[in-house]
């Protein structure tokens, strides 16, 4: 298996299932590479709640209760459930620390990181900062600090955020999500041909990677034969 599978992942920094899905997908990629395959990952922007203020007044429980029209008790049950699933894949969610915020700047920073070859590192750092450490990922100064932690130029990151240099890229990702019919995240697009929705099990991700690689290889062989004809 020689084909590299191109994977574009639409997700949001404040999406608990996106972090869980990331871990499961990474486990599938590890197995896929043992089989001789490889994967190129690009993270795309998807804002779950673009109307959220930078400084939300209240707790994540308040936010869920208000946004979904459910009781605080039901919201707490949702949080407990997703935290339990997160723990199974080795993640620590501390909802008592989470600072609900608008994530558009975080998405802009991820595009900045992509240009400088650090997107994967920053994605992981932002998710850890939000769900485990309770860092505020909606403010320029905090985001610039996190950028510096993964080896990016802190001042350049702050300037890009202040000038919204990469906001058009965020909007383009959102437009592409609409074109694909993506309504929830995480959403994985493999080789621009296959869509995988949600935090699937490792076996499901692995099967999707294998299928995408096999189809790409068949297409390559068919193309080569066509060229010889």
N, C-alpha and C positions, 0 to 999 in steps of 0.2 A: 504494500500500500504506500504509494508515493505522493498522493495528493494532499495538499494542505487545505483543510476546510476553513473557509472564511465564515466567521460567526459574528454577527452584529447583535448586541444585546441592548434592548430598550429597558431602562429601569430608572428608579428614582432613589435618591439617597435616603429618603425617609420611608421607604417601602420595606417592611420586615420580611416579606416573602422574597424580595430581591436578594437579600443577604443570604437567606437560606438556600435559595436557588443557585446562587453563586457557588456556595460550598459543594452542593450536589453536582453541579456542572463541572467544577474543578476535579472532583473525584472521577467523573466520567472521562475527562480529558487525560487524566493520569493513566487510566487503563487504555485509552485509545492510543496514547503514545507508546505504551508497552507493546502494542500490536503493530507498531511501525508508522502510525499516522501522526499528523500534527495539526495544530489549530492556530489560527490567527484571530484574536478577539479585538473587537472595537466596541466601546460602550457608547450608546446613543442616549439622548436626553428624552425623558418623559416626566412631565410634571403631574403628579397625582392631584395636587391641590394648588394650582397657580394663584388662587385668590387668598391663600393663607398669608397673614401679615408676617413680617420679619420677626416681630416680637409678639407672639401669640400669648394672650393673657389667660393662663389656665394650664392645666395638666394635659398629658396625652389622653387621659380618660375623659376629661371635659371635651377635648377636641373630637374624639370618636363619637361620644354621646351626641354632641351637637350636629356633627356632619352626617351621621348615619341615622339620626332620629331614634336612638335607642336609649335605654336607661343606663345610668352609670354602672349598675351591676352587670348588665349585659356587656358593656364595653370592657369592664374588668375581666370578664370571662374570656373575651376575645384576646386580650393582652396575655392572660395567663396561658391560653392555648398556644399562641404563636411563640411565646417564650419557651414553652416546653419543647416544641418542635425544634426551635433554634438550639436548645441545649443538646438535643440528640445529635446534631451535626457539629457540635463543639463550639457553639457561639454563646456568649453571655449577653442577654438583653436586660438592661436596667431601666425599666420604664419610669421609675421614680426619679431618674436623673435626666431623662430626655427633655430637650428644649425644642418644642414644636416651632417650626419656622417655615419660611418660604425658601424653596431650594433652587431658584433660578440661578443665583450666583454660583452655587455649587456646580451646577451643570456647565456654566460658563467656564469655571475653573478646570473642569474635566476636559474641555476642548483645548484650553491652554496647555494642559498637561499632555494631551495627545500630540500636539505640535512639537513638544519637547521630549517626546519619548518616555513619558512617565505616567501614562493614563492608568494602566493597571495598578500601579503602586498607589496612586492617589485615590482610585476608586475604593480600594481596600481600606485606606487610611480614613476616608470620609465615613464609611459605614461603621468602622470601629469607633470613630469619634462620636458619631451620633447615637448609636444603639448601646454602646458599652460605657463610654466615658462621659457622656452627657455634655459634650462640647457644643457650642453654638455654631452651626454650619450655615447660618444665613447672613453673617456679617463679614465684611471685607477683611478686617484685621485678623479675625480668627481663621478665616480661610487661607489668607496669605501665610499665616504661621504654619498651618497644616501643610501647605505647599512646600514650605521650606523644610519641613520634617522628612519629606520624601526626595529631597535633593533638587527641588526647583528653586529658581531665583525668587525670593520672597518679594522684593521690591517690584520686579517685573510682573509678578502675579497680581499684586495689589493694583498696579497701574492698569493692567488689562481688565480687571474687575471694575475699577472706577470708571473706565472709559467704555465699558460693555463691548469690548472688542469682539467677543465671541458670542454675543447674543444672537446675531443672525444664524449662527451654526445651530444654536439651541432651537430656534424657531424652525429651521430646516428639518431637524430631526423630528420635531413634533408634527410637521406637515407630512413627513414620510410615514410616520406612525398612522396618521389618519388615512393616508393612501393605502397602507397595508391593512387597514381595518383593525388596528390594535386598540383595544379598549381597556386593557389591564396589563400590568407588568408583574414579574419579568416576562419578556417576550424575546425569544431567540430566533434569528433568521439565519439559516445555514445556506451558504453559497447562493444567496438571493433566490432560493428555490423552495426551501422548506421552513415552515414556521412551527415553533414549539412554544406553547403557552404555559406559563406557570412554573412553580418550583417542583418539577418532575422528579421521579426517583432516578438514581444514578443509572440504572439499567436502561431506562427510557432515553436518557440523554446519550448514552453510549450507542444505542441502536440508531438514533438519529444521525450521529456522527458517522457511523459505519455506512449507513445508507447514502448519505451525502457524498462520502469519499468514493464509494463503489460506483455511484452514478457518474461522478466526475471522471473516474478512471475509464468507465465504459465510453463516455463521450470522447475522451482523449484518443482511445484506441480506434473508435469509429472514425474520428476525424483523420487519424493517420492513415487508415485504410482508404478513406475517401480520397486522400491526397495522392495515394499510390495508384488509384484507378485511372 
